Amino acid sequence: MADATKLDGLQNRFDTVVDSAFYHVFMGDEAVQVSYAQALHRATKPGARLFMFEFAPHNVNGIQWDGIPADNFERVLGGSGWHLDYLGPTTYHSRWAPDTFDRMSAILSEHVGETLEKMERMKQQLAAVQELVEDRLVHLPVWSVAATRLD
């Protein structure tokens, strides 16, 4: 198991990194986000590309998560050796079973109550649109981010 904020032993290894809904796990702790962005910089080759899809504060069909504010990416990535090439809103397809949030809450019960409160709000929003979506496939609001490693 490796620490994503260090990525020891992976220096100059990757041409491309795809972060699919991981960076936002560090939401609310910008120091950890910076450590992660710096670790990605060290683990990539000069000119490498970084693509990220992270929870955003947009409202998509009544579904809204507090998400990462737009200015976070320029500040964190820009200060960690990355050039922000693109930042724009998009959606992330996900299937949510009725008990998904209950299982996630059990896993996260040791963490700050704020995260659980946000999950409860999302659970209520998904319950409100549940009858309107086919096969529980929902669009969640996320940022699409593209960045290039600076040298």
C-alpha positions in Angstrom: 0.0 0.0 0.0 1.3 3.5 -0.9 0.7 6.9 0.5 -0.8 9.0 -2.3 0.6 12.2 -0.8 4.1 10.8 -1.1 4.2 8.2 -4.0 7.7 7.2 -2.9 9.7 5.3 -5.4 7.7 6.5 -8.4 9.8 9.5 -9.5 9.5 10.5 -13.2 7.5 7.4 -14.0 4.2 8.4 -15.6 3.3 10.4 -18.8 -0.4 10.6 -17.8 -2.3 10.5 -14.5 -6.1 10.1 -14.3 -7.6 11.0 -11.0 -11.2 9.9 -11.0 -12.9 11.2 -7.9 -9.9 10.9 -5.5 -8.6 14.4 -5.0 -11.9 15.6 -3.5 -11.4 13.1 -0.6 -9.0 15.7 0.7 -11.6 18.4 0.5 -11.2 20.8 3.4 -7.5 20.1 3.9 -5.6 22.2 1.4 -2.2 21.2 2.9 -2.9 17.5 2.1 -4.2 18.5 -1.4 -0.9 20.3 -2.0 1.1 17.3 -0.8 -0.9 15.1 -3.2 -0.4 17.5 -6.2 3.4 17.7 -5.4 3.6 13.9 -5.2 1.9 13.6 -8.6 4.4 16.1 -10.0 7.3 14.0 -8.7 5.8 10.8 -10.0 5.4 12.2 -13.6 7.7 12.9 -16.4 8.3 16.4 -17.7 5.3 17.5 -19.8 3.1 14.9 -18.3 -0.7 15.4 -18.4 -3.1 15.3 -15.4 -6.8 14.7 -15.8 -9.1 15.0 -12.8 -12.8 14.5 -12.2 -13.8 15.9 -8.8 -17.0 16.7 -7.0 -18.1 20.3 -7.8 -20.7 22.6 -6.2 -22.9 22.8 -9.3 -26.6 21.8 -9.3 -27.4 19.0 -11.8 -31.1 18.1 -11.9 -31.5 18.8 -8.2 -28.3 17.0 -7.1 -25.8 19.3 -5.5 -22.7 18.5 -3.4 -20.7 21.2 -1.6 -17.8 20.2 -3.8 -14.4 21.8 -4.4 -14.5 25.6 -5.3 -13.1 26.4 -8.7 -10.2 28.6 -7.4 -8.8 25.6 -5.4 -7.4 24.0 -8.5 -5.4 27.0 -9.8 -4.1 27.7 -6.3 -3.1 24.0 -5.4 -2.1 22.7 -8.8 -0.4 26.0 -9.9 1.5 26.1 -6.7 2.6 22.5 -7.1 4.3 22.7 -10.5 1.2 22.2 -12.7 -0.3 24.5 -15.4 -4.1 24.4 -15.3 -5.0 24.0 -19.0 -8.8 23.5 -18.5 -11.4 23.6 -15.7 -15.0 23.2 -16.5 -18.2 21.6 -15.2 -19.3 18.2 -16.3 -21.1 15.2 -14.8 -20.1 11.8 -13.5 -22.4 8.9 -14.0 -23.0 6.8 -11.0 -25.5 4.1 -9.8 -26.7 4.6 -6.3 -28.6 1.9 -4.4 -30.8 3.0 -1.6 -28.4 1.6 1.0 -25.2 3.1 -0.5 -25.1 6.1 1.9 -25.8 3.9 4.9 -22.8 1.7 4.0 -20.6 4.7 3.3 -21.7 6.3 6.6 -20.7 3.2 8.5 -17.2 3.2 6.9 -16.8 7.0 7.5 -18.2 7.0 11.0 -14.8 7.7 12.6 -14.5 10.9 10.5 -15.8 14.4 11.0 -19.6 14.7 11.3 -19.6 17.4 8.6 -18.8 14.7 5.9 -21.7 12.6 7.2 -24.0 15.6 7.2 -23.1 16.3 3.5 -23.8 12.7 2.7 -27.2 12.8 4.3 -28.1 15.9 2.2 -27.0 14.1 -0.9 -29.0 11.0 0.2 -32.2 13.2 0.5 -31.6 14.8 -2.9 -31.1 11.4 -4.6 -34.3 10.0 -2.9 -36.2 13.0 -4.3 -35.2 12.1 -7.9 -35.1 8.4 -7.5 -38.4 7.8 -9.4 -37.2 9.9 -12.3 -34.0 8.1 -13.1 -33.6 4.9 -15.0 -31.8 2.0 -13.3 -30.6 4.4 -10.5 -28.1 5.9 -12.9 -27.6 9.6 -11.9 -25.5 12.4 -13.1 -23.4 13.9 -10.3 -21.8 17.4 -10.6 -18.1 17.3 -11.0 -15.2 19.4 -12.4 -13.3 18.3 -15.4 -9.7 19.3 -14.9 -6.7 19.1 -17.3 -3.2 20.2 -16.3 0.3 19.9 -17.7 3.4 19.3 -15.6 5.7 22.3 -15.6 9.4 21.7 -15.3 
